[in-house]
Each structure stands twice: as C-alpha cells, then as structure tokens.
C-alpha cells in the first residue's frame, strides 16, 4: 500500500490495510504494477459516494476528464467514452463498469481501449465511514493494476498512476468537503 498515510494513527493504518486486503484484490502479472492510495475526506460517506458512483459523470470530480459519454443504464458491463484534457499523454479512454456496489460503496472499472499507455488497467475504489474531527468522514481507498509500458520501470509506472489518483482524490475531497460545508450531508443527485 502507498505510504500516503494522510494522518492515520496506527489503528487507522491497520484498518486501511485490512480494507485493502479484503476488497482490493488484483492479480498482478509479471510485467504489471499495482498499488493503493488512501485519502481521508471530511464529508460523510453518502455524500462522497453520490459523486464516486456516477460512472457516467467522472468529470464531476476528476480534473483530467473533459467529457464523458456513457452507454447503457449504469449496470455492470456499461461502457463510457472519456475525453482527457490536454497535458496528459492521452486523449481518450474507453472504460467498462466492472462493479457498482451501493451497499458496500465499491466501484471498479477496467480500461478496455483508447489513446493512452494504460494497458490492462483495472481499478477499485472503496469508501469506508470514519469519524474525522468529531464529524462523519470517509476513508477512500483506490487501488489499481496496470501493465508497465515498454521503456518504463514498474516504479515509474506506479508513480505516474499514483500521482493521477492522488490528484483525483484531492479533487474528490475538495468537492465533497465543499458540499459538506454547505450542510448538504444527504446524498446528492447531480
């Protein structure tokens, strides 16, 4: 698991490690890398989940997504075409919804095509309730597995993907915490 502890004490680190062990299982091949990133968000799980679960609207919190067109009715196997903002070594991504569990707050996607270097990419994001500064908060864990592109090392590939995930999770925290400050603590329908 990534060393990004986000202020966890030893009990929080143990809990995060247990969540990863139970819910973030990736089969990692010889030329692949895998990692997990953890983020604490000062907003309740239902609010954060209302953003994360929107497979059809990742641009609501992912800053590198300029546009998304989803096909289907948000069920397992649904596809989305994502346009990536300039500045990244990608332009488009075709992604399939692998898991959407509203009870356990788990979303999994797999990239199946597009113009980018993330081949055989799969990710799992899970949300877990926690108390932060005496208020309802969310522990977010996002893990991934991906092929290491030719010319790159496992460390370089993991570092790049972790940086993207950290940026997405920081943005998710900013959006969620902004809504929580407005006392919009119930799930929102964007």
C-alpha positions as CSV (number, residue, x, y, z in Angstrom):
1,X,0.0,0.0,0.0
2,X,1.2,3.5,-0.7
3,X,2.9,5.3,2.1
4,X,0.5,8.3,1.8
5,X,-1.0,7.9,5.3
6,X,-2.9,11.2,5.4
7,X,-2.5,11.5,9.2
8,X,-3.5,8.0,10.2
9,X,-2.6,6.7,13.6
10,X,-1.6,3.1,13.9
11,X,-5.2,2.0,14.3
12,X,-6.2,3.8,11.1
13,X,-3.3,2.3,9.1
14,X,-4.3,-1.2,10.3
15,X,-7.9,-0.6,9.3
16,X,-6.8,0.7,5.8
17,X,-4.5,-2.3,5.3
18,X,-7.4,-4.7,6.3
19,X,-9.8,-2.9,3.8
20,X,-7.2,-3.3,1.0
21,X,-6.6,-7.0,1.8
22,X,-10.4,-7.7,1.8
23,X,-11.7,-5.5,-1.0
24,X,-8.8,-4.6,-3.3
25,X,-7.7,-7.9,-4.8
26,X,-5.7,-7.6,-8.0
27,X,-4.0,-10.4,-9.8
28,X,-0.6,-8.9,-10.8
29,X,1.2,-10.3,-13.8
30,X,5.0,-10.4,-14.3
31,X,5.1,-7.1,-16.3
32,X,2.5,-5.2,-14.2
33,X,2.5,-3.0,-11.2
34,X,-0.1,-2.5,-8.5
35,X,-0.6,-0.1,-5.6
36,X,-3.2,1.6,-3.4
37,X,-3.7,5.2,-2.4
38,X,-5.6,6.2,0.7
39,X,-7.4,9.6,1.3
40,X,-9.4,10.8,4.3
41,X,-12.3,13.2,3.4
42,X,-14.1,15.4,5.8
43,X,-17.5,14.6,4.4
44,X,-19.9,11.7,5.1
45,X,-19.9,8.5,3.0
46,X,-23.3,9.1,1.4
47,X,-22.2,12.4,0.0
48,X,-18.8,11.2,-1.2
49,X,-20.5,8.1,-2.7
50,X,-23.0,10.2,-4.6
51,X,-20.1,11.6,-6.6
52,X,-18.0,8.4,-6.9
53,X,-20.8,6.1,-8.0
54,X,-21.6,8.3,-11.1
55,X,-19.8,6.2,-13.6
56,X,-21.4,8.4,-16.3
57,X,-20.1,11.7,-14.8
58,X,-16.4,11.3,-13.7
59,X,-15.7,14.9,-14.7
60,X,-17.7,16.0,-11.6
61,X,-14.5,15.4,-9.6
62,X,-11.8,14.1,-11.9
63,X,-9.9,17.2,-13.1
64,X,-8.3,15.5,-16.2
65,X,-11.7,14.4,-17.7
66,X,-13.1,17.0,-20.1
67,X,-16.1,14.9,-21.3
68,X,-17.8,11.6,-20.8
69,X,-20.4,9.8,-22.8
70,X,-21.8,6.7,-21.1
71,X,-23.7,3.9,-22.9
72,X,-26.2,1.8,-21.0
73,X,-28.0,2.3,-17.8
74,X,-25.2,2.2,-15.2
75,X,-25.0,-1.5,-14.7
76,X,-22.2,-4.0,-14.8
77,X,-20.8,-4.0,-18.3
78,X,-21.8,-0.5,-19.1
79,X,-19.2,1.5,-21.2
80,X,-18.1,5.1,-21.1
81,X,-16.0,7.1,-23.5
82,X,-13.9,9.6,-21.7
83,X,-12.1,12.5,-23.3
84,X,-8.9,13.5,-21.5
85,X,-7.8,17.2,-21.1
86,X,-4.7,18.2,-22.9
87,X,-1.4,18.0,-21.0
88,X,-1.5,14.2,-20.3
89,X,-0.1,11.5,-22.6
90,X,-3.6,10.5,-23.6
91,X,-6.7,11.8,-25.5
92,X,-9.4,9.2,-25.0
93,X,-10.2,6.2,-22.8
94,X,-12.9,3.5,-23.2
95,X,-13.9,2.1,-19.8
96,X,-16.2,-0.7,-18.6
97,X,-18.0,-0.7,-15.3
98,X,-16.9,-3.9,-13.5
99,X,-18.6,-3.5,-10.2
100,X,-21.0,-1.0,-8.6
101,X,-22.0,-1.9,-5.1
102,X,-24.2,0.7,-3.4
103,X,-24.3,-1.2,-0.1
104,X,-20.6,-1.7,0.3
105,X,-19.6,1.5,-1.5
106,X,-17.3,-0.1,-4.0
107,X,-16.8,0.8,-7.7
108,X,-14.5,-1.0,-10.1
109,X,-13.6,-0.1,-13.7
110,X,-11.5,-1.6,-16.4
111,X,-9.9,0.4,-19.3
112,X,-10.6,-1.6,-22.5
113,X,-9.4,0.9,-25.1
114,X,-8.5,4.4,-26.1
115,X,-5.5,6.5,-26.9
116,X,-3.2,6.2,-23.9
117,X,-0.5,4.0,-22.4
118,X,-2.5,2.4,-19.6
119,X,-2.9,-1.1,-21.0
120,X,-4.8,-3.7,-18.9
121,X,-5.7,-1.1,-16.3
122,X,-8.2,-2.0,-13.6
123,X,-9.1,-0.1,-10.5
124,X,-11.2,-0.5,-7.4
125,X,-12.3,2.4,-5.2
126,X,-14.0,1.8,-1.9
127,X,-15.4,4.2,0.7
128,X,-15.5,3.5,4.5
129,X,-17.1,5.5,7.2
130,X,-14.9,7.1,9.8
131,X,-15.0,10.0,12.3
132,X,-12.7,12.9,11.5
133,X,-12.6,15.8,14.0
134,X,-15.7,14.5,15.6
135,X,-17.8,14.6,12.4
136,X,-18.8,11.9,9.9
137,X,-16.0,11.4,7.4
138,X,-14.9,9.0,4.7
139,X,-11.8,6.9,4.2
140,X,-11.3,6.4,0.5
141,X,-9.1,3.7,-0.9
142,X,-8.3,3.4,-4.6
143,X,-6.2,0.5,-5.9
144,X,-5.1,-0.4,-9.4
145,X,-3.2,-2.8,-11.5
146,X,-1.7,-1.9,-14.9
147,X,0.8,-3.1,-17.5
148,X,4.2,-1.5,-17.4
149,X,4.7,0.2,-20.8
150,X,7.8,-0.6,-22.8
151,X,10.6,1.8,-21.9
152,X,9.3,2.3,-18.3
153,X,10.0,0.6,-15.0
154,X,7.4,-0.7,-12.5
155,X,8.4,2.2,-10.1
156,X,7.9,4.8,-12.8
157,X,4.6,3.4,-13.9
158,X,3.2,3.1,-10.3
159,X,4.5,6.7,-9.5
160,X,2.7,8.1,-12.6
161,X,-0.6,6.3,-11.8
162,X,-0.5,7.1,-8.1
163,X,0.0,10.8,-9.0
164,X,-3.1,10.8,-11.1
165,X,-5.1,9.0,-8.4
166,X,-3.9,11.4,-5.7
167,X,-4.9,14.3,-7.9
168,X,-8.4,12.8,-8.5
169,X,-8.8,12.0,-4.7
170,X,-7.7,15.5,-3.7
171,X,-10.3,16.9,-6.1
172,X,-12.9,14.5,-4.8
173,X,-12.1,15.7,-1.2
174,X,-12.3,19.4,-2.3
175,X,-15.7,18.9,-4.0
176,X,-17.1,16.7,-1.2
177,X,-15.9,18.9,1.6
178,X,-17.3,22.0,-0.1
179,X,-20.7,20.4,-0.3
180,X,-20.4,19.2,3.3
181,X,-19.7,22.7,4.5
182,X,-22.9,23.8,2.8
183,X,-24.6,21.2,5.1
184,X,-25.5,19.1,2.2
185,X,-24.9,15.9,4.0
186,X,-27.5,13.8,2.3
187,X,-26.7,12.1,-1.0
188,X,-26.9,14.5,-3.8
189,X,-28.2,13.8,-7.3
190,X,-26.0,15.6,-9.8
